[in-house]
Amino acid sequence: MSGFVSLVGAGPGDAELLTLKAVDRLKRADLVLYDALVSADVVALAPQAQRFPVGKRARRKSFEQRTIERLMIRAAQRGKRVVRLKCGDPFVFGRGGEEALALAEAGIAFEVIPGVSSAVAAPASAGIPVTHRGLASGFIAVSGHAEEAYRPALASLAPGAATVVVLMGVAHRADIARLLLERGWPKDTPAAIVMSASTAEQHVWSGALADLPFASIPEHLPGTLVVGAVVSVAQQLAPQTTGTAVVCASPGPAEGGLARQEQQHVHR
Ligand SMILES: C[S@@+](CC[C@H](N)C(=O)[O-])C[C@H]1O[C@@H](n2cnc3c(N)ncnc32)[C@H](O)[C@@H]1O
């Protein structure tokens, strides 16, 4: 009996952003091991499977990485079709590479099904193109969970050279903003925090880089930071984006800066 493991990207939240392959594997799974940020709508696509949350959320107790790997390996050895469901893309800041290596080492047959990463889906859901002719010809995606994770990459980037996208960086937004300002990024560089992108809870703060440390946001939602001129494109698109309502507008300390919070209801 040999089972099979699919390392599947669940995208940012909206089940309609899943790939066809992801939906197929969910429908045929015996066991689904899913992360905390995977939406309930996505998990619900595998009603026939045993479904276990194994996710890690900051400050909450979670399964050890080794335990997750052992669960996948044991189930596959018992002949189960296992879906390891990770938010976004499994190989973007999700330890998916480690899980693939553990499966390979254990001799388990597996596949990797890419997902829509929040590194691009969160900005796009808020109308922010990460690249835009004349504004940014590239973007850099960094992990903001610890200073040693983002400092080397951000410190080596010339001001405005690329759009900066930071995952897991909401708690460190003040440090990240200070680092960029120290590096010479203009205070009025547009910045945004896109939270719970693509879900009914989507919430967007936008303002100037100098205002980012003072952004008042719902801290419990997963958020992606975006810094760069491209954020201004969303402001031009705003009148066209359906259901966007400004719920808070407060002048920030940045010269001419205006911090805006928007609630975007994308599901109707
Ligand atoms: C552990 S990382 C995993 C990233 C994932 N593998 C990906 O490709 O999107 C989790 C971080 O992704 C970002 N994230 C995930 N879902 C999001 C969403 N719906 N909206 C905004 N950011 C999200 C947040 O920065 C969150 O802290």
The ligand as a Gaussian input file, in Angstrom:
#p B3LYP/6-31G(d) Opt

LIG

0 1
 C        3.471000      32.004000       6.927000
 S        3.179000      33.215000       5.712000
 C        2.636000      32.176000       4.417000
 C        2.596000      32.842000       3.084000
 C        1.941000      32.005000       2.004000
 N        2.674000      30.787000       1.789000
 C        1.743000      32.758000       0.708000
 O        2.353000      32.408000      -0.312000
 O        0.941000      33.689000       0.713000
 C        1.698000      33.982000       6.308000
 C        1.614000      35.442000       5.901000
 O        1.038000      35.566000       4.606000
 C        0.315000      36.765000       4.525000
 N       -1.089000      36.453000       4.204000
 C       -1.655000      35.228000       4.140000
 N       -2.942000      35.313000       3.779000
 C       -3.191000      36.632000       3.609000
 C       -4.340000      37.377000       3.232000
 N       -5.503000      36.759000       2.933000
 N       -4.250000      38.715000       3.163000
 C       -3.100000      39.337000       3.436000
 N       -1.969000      38.700000       3.783000
 C       -2.016000      37.366000       3.881000
 C        0.428000      37.455000       5.872000
 O        1.529000      38.344000       5.810000
 C        0.712000      36.282000       6.774000
 O        1.351000      36.687000       7.963000

